[in-house]
């Protein structure tokens, strides 16, 4: 009796090739979609939003540029006689108007406050966007502007979500930042993307690897380039306050715990029970402002 052939039947081979090609196309499309969702240019259809006017806070429109030339815009909320400047960084796909509640509260607490739009947001130009990579240059430019305007003042930076992830490496390498507040930061970009895929019932592999390659080709960075957990220790000995919601579905609270463990002293971790992503402010607005204002007063003693 003849031995069974070890060769795959031609019809099955053709079918497998078509299936592989179809799977590859699906993975490729998914990877491109993920990369665009993270780093692609996006703005709301109607760019309406509140300004300091609605809150009765005096402000000045400020225009400046990132190191790569991206045009940036901000609001300078001056507090004459203040010895502190507080820069507040918004989250992914957000804008400086999102920070008006905390910004106006800290202004009323006696601080000069600087709110600005990252590239691709609000009144800023588009530039090359990313998730906490290219935006680091935007924060560096904001810090430089604050230092030029108020060279005598002490400087603190507050960041939310992506803005917090941007703040960590920038503060780590810029000693001009004397105190840091992080709300809902992520420790590792790759894990955040994987979490988002699982949340939408998409197995991370192979879309995660493919979207990483697409991100490098289209937007000039890799997931491994954004790992705030590797930089946070260098913020010490400057004071650090880390706030995170216990029920965060976007950036799991495990990221906050990993960052806190990696950070040096002095540091403080506040886990707010029953709170989702960036929700701690909205649970108790006055209490949140008071907590942050007190931290800044303690972190920068003898001022205000």
C-alpha positions as CSV (number, residue, x, y, z in Angstrom):
1,X,0.0,0.0,0.0
2,X,1.4,3.4,-0.9
3,X,2.4,5.7,1.9
4,X,0.0,8.6,2.6
5,X,1.3,11.8,1.0
6,X,2.7,14.4,3.5
7,X,1.9,17.2,1.1
8,X,-1.0,19.5,1.8
9,X,-3.8,19.3,-0.8
10,X,-3.7,22.3,-3.2
11,X,-7.2,23.4,-2.4
12,X,-6.4,23.5,1.3
13,X,-3.2,25.3,0.7
14,X,-5.0,27.9,-1.4
15,X,-7.7,28.3,1.3
16,X,-5.1,28.7,4.0
17,X,-3.3,31.3,2.0
18,X,-6.4,33.3,1.5
19,X,-7.3,33.0,5.2
20,X,-3.8,34.1,6.2
21,X,-4.0,37.0,3.8
22,X,-7.5,38.0,5.2
23,X,-6.2,37.7,8.8
24,X,-3.2,39.8,7.9
25,X,-5.4,42.4,6.3
26,X,-7.6,42.5,9.4
27,X,-4.6,42.8,11.7
28,X,-3.1,45.5,9.6
29,X,-6.3,47.5,9.5
30,X,-6.7,47.1,13.2
31,X,-3.1,48.1,13.8
32,X,-3.5,51.2,11.7
33,X,-6.7,52.1,13.5
34,X,-5.0,51.7,16.9
35,X,-2.0,53.8,15.9
36,X,-4.3,56.6,14.5
37,X,-6.5,56.5,17.6
38,X,-3.5,57.1,19.7
39,X,-1.3,59.5,17.6
40,X,-3.4,60.7,14.7
41,X,-4.6,64.2,14.2
42,X,-8.0,64.8,15.7
43,X,-10.1,67.7,16.7
44,X,-13.8,68.1,17.7
45,X,-16.1,69.2,15.0
46,X,-17.0,72.4,16.9
47,X,-14.1,74.0,18.9
48,X,-16.3,75.6,21.5
49,X,-15.2,75.7,25.1
50,X,-15.1,77.7,28.3
51,X,-12.3,80.2,29.0
52,X,-11.2,81.9,32.2
53,X,-13.8,84.5,31.4
54,X,-16.6,82.3,32.6
55,X,-14.9,81.9,35.9
56,X,-14.2,85.5,36.5
57,X,-10.4,85.0,36.4
58,X,-8.1,87.5,34.7
59,X,-5.9,85.8,32.1
60,X,-3.6,86.5,29.2
61,X,-3.4,84.6,25.9
62,X,0.1,83.2,25.4
63,X,1.6,81.9,22.2
64,X,4.9,79.9,22.2
65,X,6.6,77.1,20.3
66,X,7.9,73.6,21.0
67,X,11.5,72.7,20.2
68,X,10.4,71.1,17.0
69,X,8.5,74.2,15.9
70,X,4.9,73.1,16.8
71,X,2.8,76.2,17.6
72,X,1.4,76.1,21.1
73,X,-1.2,78.2,22.9
74,X,-1.9,78.8,26.6
75,X,-3.6,80.9,29.2
76,X,-1.5,82.7,31.8
77,X,-3.5,83.3,35.0
78,X,-1.3,85.8,36.9
79,X,-1.4,86.2,40.6
80,X,0.6,89.3,41.4
81,X,2.9,88.8,44.4
82,X,2.8,85.0,44.1
83,X,6.0,83.1,44.6
84,X,4.7,80.0,42.8
85,X,3.9,79.1,39.2
86,X,1.8,76.0,38.6
87,X,1.7,74.5,35.2
88,X,-1.2,72.1,34.5
89,X,-1.2,69.5,31.7
90,X,-4.4,68.1,30.3
91,X,-4.9,64.5,29.1
92,X,-5.1,62.8,25.7
93,X,-7.5,64.4,23.3
94,X,-8.3,67.0,25.9
95,X,-7.5,70.7,26.2
96,X,-6.6,73.5,28.6
97,X,-10.3,74.3,29.1
98,X,-10.6,70.9,30.9
99,X,-8.2,72.2,33.6
100,X,-10.1,75.4,34.4
101,X,-11.7,74.1,37.6
102,X,-8.5,73.1,39.3
103,X,-6.6,76.0,37.6
104,X,-9.0,78.7,38.9
105,X,-9.1,77.0,42.3
106,X,-5.3,77.1,42.6
107,X,-5.2,80.7,41.3
108,X,-7.7,81.7,44.1
109,X,-5.4,79.8,46.5
110,X,-2.7,82.3,45.7
111,X,-0.7,80.7,42.8
112,X,0.1,81.9,39.3
113,X,-1.3,79.2,37.0
114,X,-0.3,78.4,33.4
115,X,-2.7,76.2,31.4
116,X,-1.7,75.3,27.8
117,X,-2.8,73.0,25.0
118,X,-0.6,70.2,23.8
119,X,0.0,70.0,20.1
120,X,-3.1,69.0,18.2
121,X,-5.4,70.2,20.9
122,X,-7.4,73.4,21.5
123,X,-5.8,76.5,20.1
124,X,-2.4,74.9,19.5
125,X,-1.2,73.8,16.1
126,X,-1.1,70.2,15.0
127,X,2.6,69.2,15.0
128,X,3.6,65.5,15.2
129,X,1.3,64.0,17.8
130,X,1.8,60.9,20.0
131,X,0.9,59.5,23.4
132,X,3.3,61.3,25.8
133,X,6.3,61.2,23.6
134,X,6.5,64.3,21.3
135,X,4.4,66.2,23.8
136,X,7.3,66.2,26.2
137,X,8.8,69.0,24.1
138,X,5.6,71.0,24.6
139,X,5.9,70.8,28.4
140,X,9.6,71.7,28.2
141,X,8.7,74.8,26.2
142,X,5.9,75.7,28.7
143,X,8.4,75.4,31.6
144,X,10.9,77.6,29.7
145,X,8.3,80.2,29.2
146,X,7.3,80.2,32.9
147,X,10.9,80.5,33.9
148,X,11.4,83.5,31.6
149,X,8.3,85.2,32.8
150,X,8.8,84.5,36.5
151,X,12.5,83.7,37.1
152,X,12.0,84.4,40.8
153,X,9.1,82.0,41.3
154,X,9.2,78.3,42.3
155,X,7.7,75.9,39.8
156,X,5.3,73.0,40.1
157,X,3.8,70.8,37.4
158,X,0.4,69.0,37.6
159,X,-0.5,66.4,35.0
160,X,-3.6,64.3,34.3
161,X,-3.5,61.0,32.4
162,X,-1.3,61.5,29.4
163,X,-0.3,64.9,30.8
164,X,0.9,63.1,33.9
165,X,2.8,60.6,31.8
166,X,4.4,63.5,30.0
167,X,5.3,65.2,33.3
168,X,7.2,62.3,34.7
169,X,10.2,62.2,32.3
170,X,10.2,65.9,31.8
171,X,10.4,66.6,35.6
172,X,13.0,63.9,36.0
173,X,15.4,65.7,33.7
174,X,14.4,69.3,34.5
175,X,15.4,70.4,38.0
176,X,13.5,73.7,37.6
177,X,10.4,71.6,38.4
178,X,10.4,71.6,42.2
179,X,7.1,69.7,42.9
180,X,5.0,67.3,41.0
181,X,1.3,66.2,41.2
182,X,0.2,63.2,39.0
183,X,-3.4,62.2,38.6
184,X,-4.1,58.9,36.8
185,X,-0.7,58.5,35.1
186,X,0.4,55.3,33.3
187,X,3.6,53.5,34.0
188,X,4.0,51.8,30.6
189,X,2.4,52.8,27.3
190,X,2.4,49.2,25.9
191,X,0.3,48.0,28.8
192,X,-2.2,50.9,28.4
193,X,-2.7,49.9,24.7
194,X,-3.1,46.3,25.7
195,X,-5.6,47.2,28.3
196,X,-7.6,49.2,25.7
197,X,-7.6,46.3,23.3
198,X,-8.9,43.9,26.0
199,X,-11.5,46.3,27.0
200,X,-12.8,46.2,23.4
201,X,-12.6,42.4,23.4
202,X,-9.6,42.4,21.0
203,X,-6.8,39.9,21.9
204,X,-3.6,42.1,22.2
205,X,-1.5,39.8,20.1
206,X,-0.9,40.3,17.2
207,X,-2.5,43.8,17.0
208,X,-0.3,45.2,19.7
209,X,3.0,44.3,17.9
210,X,1.6,45.5,14.6
211,X,0.3,48.8,15.9
212,X,3.7,49.4,17.5
213,X,5.4,49.1,14.1
214,X,2.8,51.3,12.4
215,X,3.3,53.9,15.2
216,X,7.0,53.9,14.5
217,X,6.6,54.3,10.8
218,X,3.9,57.0,10.9
219,X,4.6,58.9,14.1
220,X,8.2,58.3,14.8
221,X,8.3,56.5,18.2
222,X,7.8,53.1,19.7
223,X,5.8,52.0,22.7
224,X,9.0,51.2,24.5
225,X,10.0,54.9,24.2
226,X,7.2,55.8,26.7
227,X,7.8,54.1,30.0
228,X,7.4,56.7,32.7
229,X,8.1,54.1,35.4
230,X,11.8,54.1,34.2
231,X,12.1,57.9,34.9
232,X,10.1,58.6,38.0
233,X,12.9,57.7,40.5
234,X,14.8,60.7,39.2
235,X,12.2,63.2,40.4
236,X,13.4,62.6,44.0
237,X,14.2,64.4,46.2
238,X,11.5,66.7,44.9
239,X,8.1,66.1,46.5
240,X,5.6,63.9,44.6
241,X,1.9,63.5,45.0
242,X,0.2,60.7,43.1
243,X,-3.6,60.4,42.8
244,X,-5.5,57.5,41.2
245,X,-9.0,56.1,41.1
246,X,-9.3,52.6,42.4
247,X,-11.8,51.7,39.7
248,X,-9.9,53.2,36.7
249,X,-10.8,51.3,33.6
250,X,-8.5,53.2,31.2
251,X,-5.3,53.1,33.2
252,X,-5.7,50.4,35.9
253,X,-4.6,51.4,39.5
254,X,-1.8,48.9,39.2
255,X,0.1,51.6,37.2
256,X,-0.1,54.0,40.1
257,X,1.2,51.4,42.5
258,X,4.1,50.5,40.2
259,X,5.0,54.2,39.8
260,X,4.8,54.8,43.5
261,X,7.0,51.8,44.2
262,X,9.6,53.0,41.7
263,X,9.5,56.6,42.9
264,X,11.9,58.0,45.5
265,X,11.1,60.0,48.7
266,X,9.3,62.2,49.5
267,X,6.2,60.8,47.9
268,X,2.5,60.4,48.7
269,X,-0.1,58.1,47.1
270,X,-3.8,58.7,47.3
271,X,-6.1,55.9,46.0
272,X,-9.7,57.1,45.8
273,X,-12.2,54.3,46.1
274,X,-15.0,53.9,43.7
275,X,-13.5,56.4,41.2
276,X,-12.9,55.8,37.5
277,X,-10.3,57.5,35.3
278,X,-9.4,61.1,36.4
279,X,-12.5,61.1,38.5
280,X,-11.1,62.1,41.9
281,X,-11.5,65.8,41.2
282,X,-15.2,65.4,40.4
283,X,-16.0,63.4,43.5
284,X,-15.1,66.3,45.8
285,X,-14.0,69.4,43.9
286,X,-13.3,71.7,46.9
287,X,-11.5,68.9,48.7
288,X,-9.4,68.1,45.7
289,X,-8.3,71.7,45.3
290,X,-7.6,72.0,49.0
291,X,-5.5,68.8,49.0
292,X,-3.4,70.0,46.0
293,X,-3.0,73.5,47.3
294,X,-1.9,72.2,50.7
295,X,0.6,69.9,49.1
296,X,2.1,72.7,47.0
297,X,2.4,74.9,50.1
298,X,4.2,72.1,52.0
299,X,6.3,71.1,49.0
300,X,7.5,74.7,48.5
301,X,7.8,76.0,52.1
302,X,8.0,79.6,52.9
303,X,6.1,80.7,49.8
304,X,2.7,82.3,50.0
